[in-house]
Amino acid sequence: MKKIVIMLAALLTISLSACSQSNKKENKQMKKVLVAYFSASGVTKGVATQLAEVAGADLHEIKPEKTYTDADLDWRDKQSRSSVEMKDKSSRPAITDKLQNMQDYEVVYVGFPIWWYTCPTIINTFMESYDFKGKTVIPFATSGGSSIKKACEDLKATYPEVSWKEGKLLNRASKEDLQKWVESNR
């Protein structure tokens, strides 16, 4: 009888240990993910919404305190708000609706339109508003004709302490394209 009890105890211990290991593997695979985005015209918002759905992520809009008007976005006008901000490397447009639980996220996709071959300065405001230590940050962008390369280089140079993954331009990305990209980042 004593041998049966010892064997059952050993089997129970092995079973619980296996379940514990399985749960640890599942927890590693189920990282909490955030898709944060700035969108002036709605294009980046559309991509971010689909990306969040595909990635099973929470969605957060990086909202400027003062909304950009069409006149603010006129890149041909050297006095437009966006032109002035992009000329000034220290520009940090104020944002609203700050996240109270950024510490909960392990992976953060950061999306934006390409302005002047890089990310809008409001992205710097976002990056400087939170502690990204221990997080993986993955940029994505939309653009009428520019690549994301310079934006990624600028972000890595400005925030070298952040663990960056390769960014991607997501113009007209299908759900299947997004799914493949998300899987490659896990």
N, C-alpha and C positions, 0 to 999 in steps of 0.2 A: 504494500500500500504506500509505504514511504517512498519507494522508487517511482511509483506512478505520479505522486504529488510533485516530486522533484522534476520529473520529465515534463509534466504539464507546466510547471513554473518556468522551465527553460524554454519551452515552446512559446509561451506567452511573452517572455522577454524578447525572444528573437522576432516574433510578430510585431511587437510594439516598436522595436528598433527599426524594422523594415518600414513600418508606417511613418515613423519619424523621419527617416531618410527620404522617403517619397514626398512628404510634406515640405521638407527643406528644398528639394528640387523644384516642386511646384511653386514655392514662394519665390525662388530665384527667377523663374520664368514669368511670373505674374508681377512685374514691376509696375508701380503706379506711374502713369504717363500723363503728361499735360501737353496740349497743343495751344500755344499762346501766339497770337497774331495781331498785326496792325494792318488795317486795310483802309485806304483812303477812298477807293472807288467801288469796293465790293468784290473785286476779282480775287484778291488774296483770301477774303472771308469765305468765298465759295470753296476754294481748295482746302482751307483749314478745316471747314466743317466736314468735308468728305474724309480728310486725313484723320480727324478725331474719331469718326465713325469706324473707319477701317482699323485703326490702332486700338480701339476700345479705350480711348483717352478722354479726359476731361477737356473742355474747350474754354479758353479765356481770351477775350478781346482786349488788346492793349489800346485803351481809349485815350485820346488826347483830351486834356482839360478843355481846350478850345478846338472845336471841330474845324477841319480844313474845308474851306470853300473851294469852288472851282477856280476863283481868282488866286487863292493861296497856292494852288497846285500848278499854276501856269509856269512851266519851266522856261518859257521863252522870255518871261518878264523877270529881269534881274533883281527887281525889288519885291517880287512875290514872297510870301512867307516861306515857302519851301526852298526857294533859291537862297534866301538870306540864311536860313537854318543850315543848309548844306554847305555854304561857304564857311561857316563858323564851326570849326571842329569841336569847340567847347559847348555848342548848343545842346541843351537838354530840355526839350518841350515837356511840360508837366503832363502827368497822366493821372487818370482817376481809376476808381474800382480796383485798387490794389488787392492782390490775393492775400488772404490771412493764413493760408495753409501751404505755402510754397515748400516748407520743410517736408511735406508728405510725398513729394514727387521725386522719383529717381531719374526719369528721362523727361526732358523738356524739348519739344520741337518749337522753334521760334520762327515765325513766318512774317514776311514783309514784301512789299513791292520794291523793285530796284529803282532807286533814285540816284541819278548822277553816278551810275556804275557801282553803287554800293547800297548799304542799308540806310534807311532814313534815321536821322539822329534820335528820334523817339525810341528806337531800339536800344540805343545806349542808355536812355533813361530807364528802360525796363531792366536791362542787364545790371545796372547799378542800384536798382531798388531791392534786390534780393541776394541772398547768399547761395551761390551755385556750387559750393564745395561738396564733393561727393556725388554730384549729378552729372549725367551725360546730356550735353546740349547739341541739338541737331538743327542747323538752319535750313529753311526752305524759302523760296521766293517765287514771285511771278514777275514777268517783265515783258514789255513790248518789243524788246530787241537785244537787251544786254544779257550777259551771262551772270551767274552767281559767284564766279571765281573771285573777283576783287572784294566783294562783300565778305566772303568767307575769310580771305586773307586779312582784311581789316579787322574783323571780329577777333580772330585768333591773335593778332598783334596787340589789340587793345585790351583783351582779357586773356592773357596767357595762362592764368591759373585755372581757367575753365577747361574741363575735359570735353573737347569738341569732337564730333564725328563729321564726316564729309557732308557738306550741304548739297542740295539739289534744287534745280529750277523745275517747277512743277506746272508749267503752262500746259493747259489742256490734258492733264494727266487723268487717265481712266482709273476706275476703282481697282482694276487689276494691276495697273502700274503702281498705284499707291500701296497695295497689298504686298507686292514684291519688294518695294523699298522698305516698308515697315519690317518685313521679315528679315531683310538684310541688316537691319539695325538692331536686331535682338541679340 
